[in-house]
Amino acid sequence: MIKLITPNNWKAYHVNSNEGIGTLYDRLFLEKVFDKVIKEYKIKSVVELPVVGMNGFCGLNCVHLAKKGIKVTIVDNDKKRLEIIAKMWKKIKLNAEFIYTKEFSKFKTRKKYDLVFSLGSLWFYNEKIILKKYNNLSNRLILILTHNPNQAIYGLWKKLEPSFFLKVNESLIKEKNFEKVLREELTNFELIKKEYVVNPPWPGIILTKKDIINLFRKKQEKKINKIKKIVLPDYINSYLSNPELKKKFNKFMLLEKMPVFLKKKWSHLTLWLLIKKQN
């Protein structure tokens, strides 16, 4: 079965285009966040870096923005991954600029973007270097989503995947630590919103048909044959905003309206929104 994505094992997520229903919920929720930000702050351009974060096909978090006419730039430090991402964007017939940088610390551009964005990626890297880049790249907003260590099942996640936590800077996502880093590194910005978000009633997992069959390998052959007929959501189709899928998933968006003390325990992510200070 596929493990949690990291900058080292990302290839396992790009072999096929299956995605789990939990990750699809994350993306539909993200669309709603983007829509609010676009409307309120008149966003015309966005840059995403880094791209490795939540489970799934990298580089597709900003597809919704591209469909809205926003100029999208994706920066990555892996040439092969960037090529695969670019091919997927071409396949869904949307435009974006793809920039390779060997090291994020050496990434340079004269461009300024209305929005700098990342989803669950900072703890894989030297966050201070990344945030220094954010400070210079954004002329308006910075939107960061981190994993929520206050979540009730976070401890279980650590027990199930201990090797994953050896590869990340877990102290970064602890709120007080992260807010301290934000204040130290993003000197031109101020935090205007912190919110616990993404509350699907199922895990955000990705399973191929082979994975599902392996889960039920001890069951009767008849049941396994039925599983083989399962049609899993496709990255491309879900990003083309299948109306029926959207309609079904939007019913669960009411979970985002639960009281803060509950959201803190059940939300998968913490959202941080910062705005550039006025001179």
C-alpha positions in Angstrom: 0.0 0.0 0.0 1.2 3.5 -0.8 2.6 5.3 2.2 2.4 9.0 3.1 3.9 11.2 0.5 7.4 12.8 1.0 9.8 14.5 -1.4 11.6 11.2 -1.7 8.7 8.8 -2.4 6.5 11.1 -4.6 6.8 8.8 -7.6 4.5 6.3 -6.0 1.7 8.9 -6.3 2.2 9.5 -10.0 1.9 6.0 -11.4 -1.8 6.1 -11.8 -4.5 8.8 -11.5 -6.6 7.3 -8.7 -7.4 9.4 -5.7 -9.1 8.8 -2.3 -12.4 10.5 -1.4 -10.8 12.2 1.5 -8.2 14.0 -0.6 -11.0 15.0 -3.1 -12.9 16.6 -0.2 -9.7 18.6 0.7 -9.5 20.0 -2.8 -13.2 21.0 -2.9 -12.8 22.7 0.4 -9.7 24.5 -0.9 -11.7 25.8 -3.9 -14.1 27.5 -1.5 -11.1 29.1 0.4 -9.6 30.3 -2.9 -13.0 31.7 -4.0 -13.2 33.8 -0.9 -9.7 35.0 -1.2 -10.0 35.9 -4.9 -13.2 37.9 -4.3 -12.0 39.8 -1.2 -8.4 40.5 -2.2 -8.7 40.8 -6.0 -6.1 38.1 -6.6 -4.8 37.9 -10.2 -1.6 35.8 -9.8 -0.5 33.0 -7.5 2.7 31.0 -7.0 2.8 27.6 -5.3 6.0 26.4 -3.7 6.8 23.8 -2.6 4.4 21.4 -4.3 5.0 18.2 -2.3 2.6 18.3 0.7 -0.8 16.4 1.0 -1.1 12.9 -0.5 -1.9 12.9 -4.2 -0.7 14.1 -7.5 1.6 17.1 -7.0 1.0 20.5 -8.6 -2.7 20.4 -8.9 -3.8 22.5 -5.9 -4.0 25.6 -8.1 -6.0 24.2 -11.0 -9.2 25.8 -9.7 -7.4 29.2 -9.7 -6.3 28.7 -13.3 -9.9 27.9 -14.3 -10.9 31.3 -12.8 -8.4 33.1 -15.0 -5.7 33.5 -12.3 -2.1 33.4 -13.6 -0.5 30.3 -11.9 3.2 29.6 -11.3 4.5 26.4 -9.9 8.0 26.2 -8.5 9.7 22.8 -7.8 13.1 21.5 -7.0 12.7 18.2 -8.9 13.0 18.4 -12.7 11.3 15.0 -13.4 8.4 15.8 -11.1 8.0 19.2 -12.7 7.8 17.6 -16.2 5.1 15.2 -15.0 3.1 18.1 -13.5 3.4 20.1 -16.7 2.2 17.2 -18.7 -0.9 16.8 -16.5 -1.7 20.5 -16.8 -1.4 20.1 -20.6 -3.7 17.1 -20.5 -6.4 19.1 -18.7 -5.9 22.0 -21.1 -5.0 24.7 -18.6 -2.0 27.1 -18.6 0.6 27.6 -15.9 4.2 28.6 -15.7 6.6 25.9 -14.4 9.9 26.9 -12.9 12.7 24.6 -11.8 15.1 25.6 -9.0 17.8 23.3 -7.7 17.5 24.8 -4.3 14.7 27.0 -2.9 17.2 29.2 -1.2 18.7 30.1 -4.6 15.3 30.7 -6.3 15.3 34.2 -7.8 12.6 36.1 -9.8 11.8 39.7 -10.4 8.1 38.8 -10.4 5.8 39.6 -7.5 2.6 37.6 -7.0 -0.7 38.6 -5.4 -0.8 35.2 -3.5 1.9 32.8 -2.3 0.5 29.4 -1.4 1.6 26.1 0.2 -0.4 23.1 1.5 1.2 20.7 4.1 4.7 21.1 2.6 6.8 23.4 4.8 7.8 20.7 7.4 9.7 18.8 4.7 12.1 21.7 4.2 14.1 24.4 6.0 11.0 26.5 6.7 13.0 29.7 7.4 14.5 29.7 3.9 11.0 29.1 2.3 9.4 31.9 4.4 12.2 34.3 3.4 11.2 33.6 -0.2 7.5 34.2 0.6 8.4 37.5 2.1 9.9 38.7 -1.2 7.5 36.9 -3.6 4.2 38.2 -2.3 2.9 41.7 -2.8 -0.4 41.0 -1.1 -1.2 37.7 0.6 0.4 34.5 2.0 -1.8 31.4 2.5 -0.3 28.5 4.3 -2.0 25.2 5.4 -0.1 23.0 7.9 -1.1 19.7 9.5 -3.0 20.1 12.8 -1.1 18.4 15.7 -4.1 19.1 18.0 -6.2 16.6 15.9 -7.6 13.7 18.0 -6.1 11.0 15.8 -2.7 12.7 15.3 -1.1 10.5 17.9 -2.5 7.4 16.1 -1.0 8.7 12.8 2.4 8.9 14.5 2.1 5.3 15.8 1.0 4.0 12.4 3.7 5.8 10.4 6.7 6.4 12.7 9.2 6.4 9.8 7.3 9.3 8.2 7.9 11.6 11.2 11.6 11.0 11.0 11.6 12.9 7.7 9.7 16.1 8.9 10.2 19.0 11.3 7.3 18.2 13.5 8.0 21.0 15.9 7.3 23.5 13.1 3.5 22.7 13.0 3.1 23.3 16.8 1.1 26.5 16.8 3.2 28.6 19.1 6.4 27.6 17.4 5.0 28.3 13.9 3.5 31.7 14.9 6.9 32.7 16.3 8.6 31.7 13.0 6.0 33.6 11.0 6.6 36.8 13.0 10.4 36.4 12.8 10.6 35.6 9.0 7.6 37.4 7.5 8.5 40.8 8.8 6.5 42.6 6.0 3.3 40.7 6.8 0.8 40.3 9.6 -1.3 37.3 10.5 -5.0 38.1 9.9 -6.6 34.7 10.2 -5.9 31.3 11.8 -8.5 28.7 11.4 -8.9 24.9 11.8 -10.1 23.5 8.5 -10.9 20.4 6.5 -13.3 18.0 8.3 -14.2 15.1 6.0 -16.1 12.3 7.6 -13.6 9.8 6.2 -9.7 9.5 6.1 -7.8 11.4 3.3 -6.3 8.3 1.8 -5.4 7.2 -1.7 -6.0 3.5 -2.7 -5.5 1.9 -6.1 -7.7 -1.0 -7.0 -4.8 -3.3 -6.2 -4.5 -1.8 -2.7 -8.3 -2.4 -2.1 -8.1 -6.0 -3.3 -5.1 -6.6 -1.0 -7.1 -5.3 2.0 -9.7 -7.9 1.3 -7.4 -10.7 0.2 -8.6 -13.0 2.9 -12.2 -12.6 1.9 -14.1 -14.7 -0.5 -13.2 -14.6 -4.2 -16.7 -13.5 -5.1 -16.3 -10.3 -3.0 -12.8 -9.6 -4.5 -14.3 -9.9 -8.0 -16.9 -7.2 -7.0 -14.1 -5.0 -5.7 -12.3 -5.3 -9.1 -15.3 -3.5 -10.7 -14.9 -0.4 -8.5 -14.3 2.8 -10.5 -12.2 5.1 -8.4 -12.3 8.9 -8.8 -9.7 10.2 -11.3 -7.4 13.1 -10.7 -8.2 14.7 -14.0 -12.0 14.2 -13.8 -12.2 15.5 -10.3 -10.3 18.6 -11.3 -12.6 19.1 -14.2 -15.2 19.7 -11.4 -17.6 16.9 -12.0 -21.0 18.6 -11.0 -22.4 15.4 -9.4 -19.3 14.8 -7.3 -19.3 18.4 -6.2 -23.0 18.3 -5.3 -22.4 15.2 -3.1 -19.3 16.6 -1.4 -20.8 20.0 -0.7 -23.4 18.3 1.6 -20.5 17.6 4.0 -19.2 21.2 4.0 -21.5 21.9 7.1 -18.8 20.1 9.1 -16.6 23.2 8.5 -19.1 25.2 10.6 -18.7 23.3 13.8 -17.6 25.2 17.0 -13.9 26.1 17.2 -13.2 23.8 20.2 -14.5 20.9 18.2 -12.7 21.9 15.0 -9.4 22.1 16.8 -9.8 18.4 17.7 -11.2 17.1 14.4 -9.7 19.3 11.6 -6.9 17.9 9.5 -5.3 21.2 8.8 -4.6 24.7 10.3 -5.0 27.6 7.9 -2.8 30.7 8.2 -3.6 33.8 6.2 -1.2 36.8 6.2 -1.5 40.2 4.6 1.3 42.6 3.6 1.6 45.5 6.0 0.8 49.0 4.8 3.8 51.3 4.5 
